[in-house]
Amino acid sequence: MLVNKYENGNDSIGFHADDERDLDPTIPITAVSLGQERPFIIKASKPPHHCLTIKLANSSLLTMNCPTNKKI
């Protein structure tokens, strides 16, 4: 489990891939959002790098299956 705490509306993390060694790419990654609504942006790894923005409201749950959770 990984927990990110954001102090205010200006805090965020940039684009990244969950590539920890102990992650099994066949097991989905689940994100739980608590508190203020936040944009969750998924960027394609290959050109033209389209983005999908999902608004995560308080108490929302997002599950990403392979290959979304896999670094390419």
Backbone atoms as SQL, in Angstrom:
CREATE TABLE atoms (id INTEGER PRIMARY KEY, chain TEXT, resi INTEGER, resn TEXT, atom TEXT, x REAL, y REAL, z REAL);
INSERT INTO atoms VALUES
  (1, 'A', 1, 'MET', 'N', 0.840, -1.167, 0.000),
  (2, 'A', 1, 'MET', 'CA', 0.000, 0.000, 0.000),
  (3, 'A', 1, 'MET', 'C', 0.886, 1.231, 0.000),
  (4, 'A', 2, 'LEU', 'N', 0.493, 2.200, -0.786),
  (5, 'A', 2, 'LEU', 'CA', 1.171, 3.486, -0.839),
  (6, 'A', 2, 'LEU', 'C', 0.127, 4.555, -0.583),
  (7, 'A', 3, 'VAL', 'N', 0.423, 5.504, 0.289),
  (8, 'A', 3, 'VAL', 'CA', -0.511, 6.575, 0.619),
  (9, 'A', 3, 'VAL', 'C', 0.154, 7.905, 0.311),
  (10, 'A', 4, 'ASN', 'N', -0.528, 8.741, -0.453),
  (11, 'A', 4, 'ASN', 'CA', -0.074, 10.105, -0.725),
  (12, 'A', 4, 'ASN', 'C', -1.016, 11.060, -0.017),
  (13, 'A', 5, 'LYS', 'N', -0.467, 11.985, 0.753),
  (14, 'A', 5, 'LYS', 'CA', -1.279, 13.000, 1.427),
  (15, 'A', 5, 'LYS', 'C', -0.943, 14.350, 0.818),
  (16, 'A', 6, 'TYR', 'N', -1.982, 15.076, 0.427),
  (17, 'A', 6, 'TYR', 'CA', -1.814, 16.391, -0.173),
  (18, 'A', 6, 'TYR', 'C', -2.353, 17.439, 0.784),
  (19, 'A', 7, 'GLU', 'N', -1.537, 18.408, 1.118),
  (20, 'A', 7, 'GLU', 'CA', -1.904, 19.424, 2.095),
  (21, 'A', 7, 'GLU', 'C', -2.963, 20.390, 1.575),
  (22, 'A', 8, 'ASN', 'N', -2.904, 20.724, 0.278),
  (23, 'A', 8, 'ASN', 'CA', -3.859, 21.698, -0.262),
  (24, 'A', 8, 'ASN', 'C', -4.035, 21.455, -1.758),
  (25, 'A', 9, 'GLY', 'N', -4.806, 22.314, -2.394),
  (26, 'A', 9, 'GLY', 'CA', -5.107, 22.161, -3.816),
  (27, 'A', 9, 'GLY', 'C', -3.930, 22.385, -4.736),
  (28, 'A', 10, 'ASN', 'N', -2.809, 22.858, -4.217),
  (29, 'A', 10, 'ASN', 'CA', -1.621, 23.082, -5.038),
  (30, 'A', 10, 'ASN', 'C', -0.689, 21.874, -5.059),
  (31, 'A', 11, 'ASP', 'N', -0.871, 20.931, -4.145),
  (32, 'A', 11, 'ASP', 'CA', -0.012, 19.750, -4.076),
  (33, 'A', 11, 'ASP', 'C', -0.447, 18.705, -5.096),
  (34, 'A', 12, 'SER', 'N', 0.533, 18.028, -5.695),
  (35, 'A', 12, 'SER', 'CA', 0.241, 16.960, -6.656),
  (36, 'A', 12, 'SER', 'C', 1.521, 16.178, -6.916),
  (37, 'A', 13, 'ILE', 'N', 1.394, 15.095, -7.681),
  (38, 'A', 13, 'ILE', 'CA', 2.569, 14.391, -8.176),
  (39, 'A', 13, 'ILE', 'C', 2.525, 14.457, -9.687),
  (40, 'A', 14, 'GLY', 'N', 3.666, 14.403, -10.320),
  (41, 'A', 14, 'GLY', 'CA', 3.743, 14.465, -11.774),
  (42, 'A', 14, 'GLY', 'C', 3.494, 13.111, -12.408),
  (43, 'A', 15, 'PHE', 'N', 3.584, 13.074, -13.742),
  (44, 'A', 15, 'PHE', 'CA', 3.417, 11.819, -14.463),
  (45, 'A', 15, 'PHE', 'C', 4.492, 10.841, -13.998),
  (46, 'A', 16, 'HIS', 'N', 4.102, 9.606, -13.799),
  (47, 'A', 16, 'HIS', 'CA', 5.038, 8.581, -13.367),
  (48, 'A', 16, 'HIS', 'C', 4.489, 7.212, -13.730),
  (49, 'A', 17, 'ALA', 'N', 5.300, 6.188, -13.565),
  (50, 'A', 17, 'ALA', 'CA', 4.880, 4.806, -13.744),
  (51, 'A', 17, 'ALA', 'C', 5.165, 4.070, -12.451),
  (52, 'A', 18, 'ASP', 'N', 4.239, 3.244, -12.054),
  (53, 'A', 18, 'ASP', 'CA', 4.439, 2.426, -10.857),
  (54, 'A', 18, 'ASP', 'C', 5.316, 1.250, -11.258),
  (55, 'A', 19, 'ASP', 'N', 6.617, 1.377, -10.981),
  (56, 'A', 19, 'ASP', 'CA', 7.559, 0.367, -11.451),
  (57, 'A', 19, 'ASP', 'C', 8.372, -0.264, -10.317),
  (58, 'A', 20, 'GLU', 'N', 7.784, -0.312, -9.128),
  (59, 'A', 20, 'GLU', 'CA', 8.470, -0.947, -8.014),
  (60, 'A', 20, 'GLU', 'C', 8.697, -2.426, -8.308),
  (61, 'A', 21, 'ARG', 'N', 9.809, -2.957, -7.866),
  (62, 'A', 21, 'ARG', 'CA', 10.181, -4.344, -8.160),
  (63, 'A', 21, 'ARG', 'C', 9.145, -5.363, -7.721),
  (64, 'A', 22, 'ASP', 'N', 8.530, -5.120, -6.571),
  (65, 'A', 22, 'ASP', 'CA', 7.618, -6.126, -6.027),
  (66, 'A', 22, 'ASP', 'C', 6.205, -6.026, -6.590),
  (67, 'A', 23, 'LEU', 'N', 5.964, -5.127, -7.539),
  (68, 'A', 23, 'LEU', 'CA', 4.638, -5.037, -8.164),
  (69, 'A', 23, 'LEU', 'C', 4.464, -6.155, -9.174),
  (70, 'A', 24, 'ASP', 'N', 3.361, -6.844, -9.087),
  (71, 'A', 24, 'ASP', 'CA', 3.015, -7.887, -10.043),
  (72, 'A', 24, 'ASP', 'C', 2.145, -7.233, -11.114),
  (73, 'A', 25, 'PRO', 'N', 2.614, -7.150, -12.377),
  (74, 'A', 25, 'PRO', 'CA', 1.850, -6.451, -13.422),
  (75, 'A', 25, 'PRO', 'C', 0.511, -7.098, -13.755),
  (76, 'A', 26, 'THR', 'N', 0.271, -8.317, -13.265),
  (77, 'A', 26, 'THR', 'CA', -1.014, -8.969, -13.526),
  (78, 'A', 26, 'THR', 'C', -2.060, -8.611, -12.480),
  (79, 'A', 27, 'ILE', 'N', -1.646, -7.926, -11.409),
  (80, 'A', 27, 'ILE', 'CA', -2.573, -7.534, -10.345),
  (81, 'A', 27, 'ILE', 'C', -2.925, -6.058, -10.511),
  (82, 'A', 28, 'PRO', 'N', -4.202, -5.702, -10.526),
  (83, 'A', 28, 'PRO', 'CA', -4.603, -4.308, -10.708),
  (84, 'A', 28, 'PRO', 'C', -4.082, -3.397, -9.588),
  (85, 'A', 29, 'ILE', 'N', -3.929, -2.131, -9.926),
  (86, 'A', 29, 'ILE', 'CA', -3.604, -1.089, -8.947),
  (87, 'A', 29, 'ILE', 'C', -4.890, -0.322, -8.690),
  (88, 'A', 30, 'THR', 'N', -5.194, -0.097, -7.430),
  (89, 'A', 30, 'THR', 'CA', -6.420, 0.605, -7.054),
  (90, 'A', 30, 'THR', 'C', -6.075, 1.899, -6.345),
  (91, 'A', 31, 'ALA', 'N', -6.747, 2.977, -6.724),
  (92, 'A', 31, 'ALA', 'CA', -6.559, 4.280, -6.093),
  (93, 'A', 31, 'ALA', 'C', -7.855, 4.675, -5.402),
  (94, 'A', 32, 'VAL', 'N', -7.738, 5.122, -4.160),
  (95, 'A', 32, 'VAL', 'CA', -8.876, 5.629, -3.394),
  (96, 'A', 32, 'VAL', 'C', -8.634, 7.103, -3.162),
  (97, 'A', 33, 'SER', 'N', -9.601, 7.927, -3.473),
  (98, 'A', 33, 'SER', 'CA', -9.466, 9.363, -3.289),
  (99, 'A', 33, 'SER', 'C', -10.368, 9.808, -2.145),
  (100, 'A', 34, 'LEU', 'N', -9.757, 10.471, -1.163),
  (101, 'A', 34, 'LEU', 'CA', -10.502, 10.972, -0.006),
  (102, 'A', 34, 'LEU', 'C', -10.292, 12.484, 0.086),
  (103, 'A', 35, 'GLY', 'N', -11.362, 13.214, 0.308),
  (104, 'A', 35, 'GLY', 'CA', -11.253, 14.663, 0.438),
  (105, 'A', 35, 'GLY', 'C', -11.686, 15.378, -0.819),
  (106, 'A', 36, 'GLN', 'N', -10.999, 16.457, -1.119),
  (107, 'A', 36, 'GLN', 'CA', -11.343, 17.331, -2.248),
  (108, 'A', 36, 'GLN', 'C', -11.207, 16.602, -3.578),
  (109, 'A', 37, 'GLU', 'N', -12.098, 16.927, -4.534),
  (110, 'A', 37, 'GLU', 'CA', -12.024, 16.351, -5.879),
  (111, 'A', 37, 'GLU', 'C', -10.682, 16.699, -6.511),
  (112, 'A', 38, 'ARG', 'N', -10.090, 15.726, -7.200),
  (113, 'A', 38, 'ARG', 'CA', -8.800, 15.916, -7.867),
  (114, 'A', 38, 'ARG', 'C', -8.835, 15.312, -9.257),
  (115, 'A', 39, 'PRO', 'N', -8.102, 15.918, -10.203),
  (116, 'A', 39, 'PRO', 'CA', -7.971, 15.281, -11.515),
  (117, 'A', 39, 'PRO', 'C', -6.934, 14.166, -11.459),
  (118, 'A', 40, 'PHE', 'N', -7.251, 13.041, -12.064),
  (119, 'A', 40, 'PHE', 'CA', -6.330, 11.915, -12.201),
  (120, 'A', 40, 'PHE', 'C', -6.071, 11.820, -13.691),
  (121, 'A', 41, 'ILE', 'N', -4.842, 12.076, -14.117),
  (122, 'A', 41, 'ILE', 'CA', -4.535, 12.165, -15.545),
  (123, 'A', 41, 'ILE', 'C', -3.680, 10.975, -15.958),
  (124, 'A', 42, 'ILE', 'N', -4.144, 10.276, -16.983),
  (125, 'A', 42, 'ILE', 'CA', -3.409, 9.143, -17.541),
  (126, 'A', 42, 'ILE', 'C', -2.886, 9.582, -18.909),
  (127, 'A', 43, 'LYS', 'N', -1.572, 9.437, -19.104),
  (128, 'A', 43, 'LYS', 'CA', -0.939, 9.872, -20.353),
  (129, 'A', 43, 'LYS', 'C', -0.430, 8.654, -21.105),
  (130, 'A', 44, 'ALA', 'N', -0.727, 8.588, -22.402),
  (131, 'A', 44, 'ALA', 'CA', -0.223, 7.497, -23.238),
  (132, 'A', 44, 'ALA', 'C', 1.294, 7.551, -23.267),
  (133, 'A', 45, 'SER', 'N', 1.930, 6.387, -23.201),
  (134, 'A', 45, 'SER', 'CA', 3.390, 6.342, -23.149),
  (135, 'A', 45, 'SER', 'C', 4.048, 6.542, -24.517),
  (136, 'A', 46, 'LYS', 'N', 3.275, 6.376, -25.566),
  (137, 'A', 46, 'LYS', 'CA', 3.832, 6.519, -26.915),
  (138, 'A', 46, 'LYS', 'C', 3.199, 7.717, -27.610),
  (139, 'A', 47, 'PRO', 'N', 3.933, 8.354, -28.523),
  (140, 'A', 47, 'PRO', 'CA', 3.367, 9.499, -29.252),
  (141, 'A', 47, 'PRO', 'C', 2.067, 9.099, -29.921),
  (142, 'A', 48, 'PRO', 'N', 1.092, 9.967, -29.966),
  (143, 'A', 48, 'PRO', 'CA', 1.149, 11.395, -29.665),
  (144, 'A', 48, 'PRO', 'C', 0.864, 11.744, -28.207),
  (145, 'A', 49, 'HIS', 'N', 1.012, 10.856, -27.256),
  (146, 'A', 49, 'HIS', 'CA', 0.885, 11.126, -25.824),
  (147, 'A', 49, 'HIS', 'C', -0.455, 11.761, -25.433),
  (148, 'A', 50, 'HIS', 'N', -1.546, 11.205, -25.947),
  (149, 'A', 50, 'HIS', 'CA', -2.878, 11.679, -25.545),
  (150, 'A', 50, 'HIS', 'C', -3.068, 11.493, -24.052),
  (151, 'A', 51, 'CYS', 'N', -3.903, 12.347, -23.454),
  (152, 'A', 51, 'CYS', 'CA', -4.183, 12.272, -22.022),
  (153, 'A', 51, 'CYS', 'C', -5.672, 12.016, -21.791),
  (154, 'A', 52, 'LEU', 'N', -5.945, 11.284, -20.749),
  (155, 'A', 52, 'LEU', 'CA', -7.306, 11.040, -20.290),
  (156, 'A', 52, 'LEU', 'C', -7.382, 11.595, -18.869),
  (157, 'A', 53, 'THR', 'N', -8.312, 12.514, -18.627),
  (158, 'A', 53, 'THR', 'CA', -8.475, 13.092, -17.298),
  (159, 'A', 53, 'THR', 'C', -9.756, 12.572, -16.670),
  (160, 'A', 54, 'ILE', 'N', -9.618, 12.030, -15.466),
  (161, 'A', 54, 'ILE', 'CA', -10.754, 11.516, -14.714),
  (162, 'A', 54, 'ILE', 'C', -10.837, 12.313, -13.422),
  (163, 'A', 55, 'LYS', 'N', -11.998, 12.878, -13.120),
  (164, 'A', 55, 'LYS', 'CA', -12.172, 13.618, -11.878),
  (165, 'A', 55, 'LYS', 'C', -12.510, 12.633, -10.763),
  (166, 'A', 56, 'LEU', 'N', -11.626, 12.560, -9.774),
  (167, 'A', 56, 'LEU', 'CA', -11.847, 11.673, -8.639),
  (168, 'A', 56, 'LEU', 'C', -12.458, 12.477, -7.501),
  (169, 'A', 57, 'ALA', 'N', -13.713, 12.221, -7.230),
  (170, 'A', 57, 'ALA', 'CA', -14.419, 12.896, -6.143),
  (171, 'A', 57, 'ALA', 'C', -14.100, 12.214, -4.820),
  (172, 'A', 58, 'ASN', 'N', -14.492, 12.827, -3.721),
  (173, 'A', 58, 'ASN', 'CA', -14.303, 12.246, -2.402),
  (174, 'A', 58, 'ASN', 'C', -14.890, 10.838, -2.358),
  (175, 'A', 59, 'SER', 'N', -14.165, 9.911, -1.809),
  (176, 'A', 59, 'SER', 'CA', -14.560, 8.509, -1.635),
  (177, 'A', 59, 'SER', 'C', -14.660, 7.735, -2.946),
  (178, 'A', 60, 'SER', 'N', -14.019, 8.214, -4.013),
  (179, 'A', 60, 'SER', 'CA', -14.068, 7.472, -5.275),
  (180, 'A', 60, 'SER', 'C', -12.967, 6.416, -5.320),
  (181, 'A', 61, 'LEU', 'N', -13.172, 5.430, -6.171),
  (182, 'A', 61, 'LEU', 'CA', -12.264, 4.301, -6.309),
  (183, 'A', 61, 'LEU', 'C', -11.947, 4.120, -7.788),
  (184, 'A', 62, 'LEU', 'N', -10.670, 4.005, -8.116),
  (185, 'A', 62, 'LEU', 'CA', -10.236, 3.808, -9.498),
  (186, 'A', 62, 'LEU', 'C', -9.341, 2.579, -9.543),
  (187, 'A', 63, 'THR', 'N', -9.626, 1.655, -10.455),
  (188, 'A', 63, 'THR', 'CA', -8.814, 0.453, -10.614),
  (189, 'A', 63, 'THR', 'C', -8.183, 0.437, -12.004),
  (190, 'A', 64, 'MET', 'N', -6.882, 0.184, -12.044),
  (191, 'A', 64, 'MET', 'CA', -6.157, 0.127, -13.322),
  (192, 'A', 64, 'MET', 'C', -5.618, -1.273, -13.523),
  (193, 'A', 65, 'ASN', 'N', -6.012, -1.890, -14.623),
  (194, 'A', 65, 'ASN', 'CA', -5.523, -3.221, -14.983),
  (195, 'A', 65, 'ASN', 'C', -4.347, -3.099, -15.933),
  (196, 'A', 66, 'CYS', 'N', -3.606, -4.178, -16.100),
  (197, 'A', 66, 'CYS', 'CA', -2.517, -4.241, -17.050),
  (198, 'A', 66, 'CYS', 'C', -3.079, -4.022, -18.449),
  (199, 'A', 67, 'PRO', 'N', -2.491, -3.251, -19.338),
  (200, 'A', 67, 'PRO', 'CA', -1.161, -2.672, -19.251),
  (201, 'A', 67, 'PRO', 'C', -1.124, -1.248, -18.685),
  (202, 'A', 68, 'THR', 'N', -2.259, -0.722, -18.226),
  (203, 'A', 68, 'THR', 'CA', -2.280, 0.644, -17.707),
  (204, 'A', 68, 'THR', 'C', -1.308, 0.797, -16.546),
  (205, 'A', 69, 'ASN', 'N', -1.158, -0.229, -15.738),
  (206, 'A', 69, 'ASN', 'CA', -0.293, -0.153, -14.566),
  (207, 'A', 69, 'ASN', 'C', 1.126, -0.637, -14.845),
  (208, 'A', 70, 'LYS', 'N', 1.502, -0.705, -16.101),
  (209, 'A', 70, 'LYS', 'CA', 2.811, -1.242, -16.478),
  (210, 'A', 70, 'LYS', 'C', 3.654, -0.164, -17.140),
  (211, 'A', 71, 'LYS', 'N', 4.908, -0.034, -16.716),
  (212, 'A', 71, 'LYS', 'CA', 5.817, 0.913, -17.353),
  (213, 'A', 71, 'LYS', 'C', 6.257, 0.341, -18.691),
  (214, 'A', 72, 'ILE', 'N', 6.153, 1.162, -19.722),
  (215, 'A', 72, 'ILE', 'CA', 6.521, 0.705, -21.081),
  (216, 'A', 72, 'ILE', 'C', 7.800, 1.381, -21.513);
